[in-house]
Amino acid sequence: MDSKAESKLTSLVTITSYYLQNFETDLVHEMAANVQAEEEVLYIVVKNSAGKVDYGEVAEGVNFRTFEKNIPSEDGDLGSIEIALDTSRL
């Protein structure tokens, strides 16, 4: 995995795990919107443990790579985060 994507995903997973475990869903929405505003991000979605998108929206484009990482908790995975980065900006 690309080191920039790995670093970004690790940070996002940590933050999202905390928010979800504390039922701070408004903060998950805010975090996703802030990340979406970054130039190299095509989209970011937070999926639940069943794989359904709960936050964000998948977008289509060209010249991008997607990266996904599980959101762990003590009780098992809460879901995952998927982020698509524009490869022309990496």
C-alpha positions as CSV (number, residue, x, y, z in Angstrom):
1,M,0.0,0.0,0.0
2,D,1.2,3.5,-0.8
3,S,2.8,5.1,2.3
4,K,0.7,8.3,2.1
5,A,-2.5,6.2,1.8
6,E,-1.4,4.0,4.7
7,S,-0.7,6.9,6.9
8,K,-3.9,8.6,6.1
9,L,-6.0,5.5,6.6
10,T,-4.3,4.6,9.9
11,S,-5.2,8.1,11.2
12,L,-8.7,7.9,9.9
13,V,-9.3,4.4,11.3
14,T,-8.2,5.5,14.8
15,I,-10.4,8.6,14.8
16,T,-13.4,6.8,13.3
17,S,-13.2,3.9,15.7
18,Y,-13.3,6.3,18.6
19,Y,-16.2,8.3,17.2
20,L,-18.3,5.2,16.4
21,Q,-17.7,3.5,19.7
22,N,-18.9,6.7,21.4
23,F,-21.9,7.2,19.1
24,E,-20.5,10.5,17.7
25,T,-22.0,10.0,14.3
26,D,-22.1,13.7,13.5
27,L,-18.3,13.8,14.0
28,V,-17.9,10.8,11.5
29,H,-19.9,12.9,9.0
30,E,-17.8,15.9,9.6
31,M,-14.5,14.0,9.4
32,A,-15.6,12.4,6.1
33,A,-16.5,15.8,4.7
34,N,-13.2,17.4,5.7
35,V,-11.2,14.5,4.2
36,Q,-13.3,14.7,1.0
37,A,-12.3,18.3,0.6
38,E,-8.6,17.4,0.2
39,E,-7.4,17.8,-3.4
40,E,-6.1,14.2,-3.8
41,V,-9.2,12.5,-2.4
42,L,-11.7,11.4,-4.9
43,Y,-14.0,9.9,-2.2
44,I,-14.1,8.5,1.2
45,V,-16.7,6.1,2.6
46,V,-17.2,4.5,6.0
47,K,-18.8,1.1,5.7
48,N,-20.5,-0.9,8.5
49,S,-19.5,-4.4,9.4
50,A,-21.9,-5.8,6.7
51,G,-20.1,-3.8,4.0
52,K,-22.9,-1.2,3.5
53,V,-21.8,2.4,3.1
54,D,-23.0,4.4,6.1
55,Y,-21.1,7.6,5.6
56,G,-19.9,9.3,2.4
57,E,-20.6,8.4,-1.2
58,V,-18.6,6.4,-3.7
59,A,-17.7,8.5,-6.8
60,E,-16.4,7.5,-10.2
61,G,-13.4,8.8,-11.9
62,V,-10.2,7.9,-13.7
63,N,-6.6,7.8,-12.5
64,F,-7.3,6.8,-8.9
65,R,-6.5,4.0,-6.5
66,T,-8.7,2.8,-3.7
67,F,-7.4,1.7,-0.3
68,E,-9.4,0.1,2.4
69,K,-8.7,-0.7,6.1
70,N,-10.9,-2.3,8.8
71,I,-12.0,-0.3,11.8
72,P,-11.2,-2.4,14.8
73,S,-12.8,-2.4,18.3
74,E,-12.5,-4.7,21.3
75,D,-15.7,-6.4,20.2
76,G,-14.6,-7.0,16.6
77,D,-14.5,-4.9,13.5
78,L,-16.9,-2.0,13.3
79,G,-16.6,-1.9,9.5
80,S,-14.0,-0.3,7.2
81,I,-12.9,2.9,5.6
82,E,-12.4,3.1,1.9
83,I,-10.6,6.0,0.3
84,A,-9.9,6.7,-3.3
85,L,-6.9,8.9,-4.1
86,D,-6.2,10.7,-7.4
87,T,-3.0,9.1,-8.7
88,S,-2.1,12.2,-10.7
89,R,-1.8,14.2,-7.4
90,L,0.2,11.6,-5.4
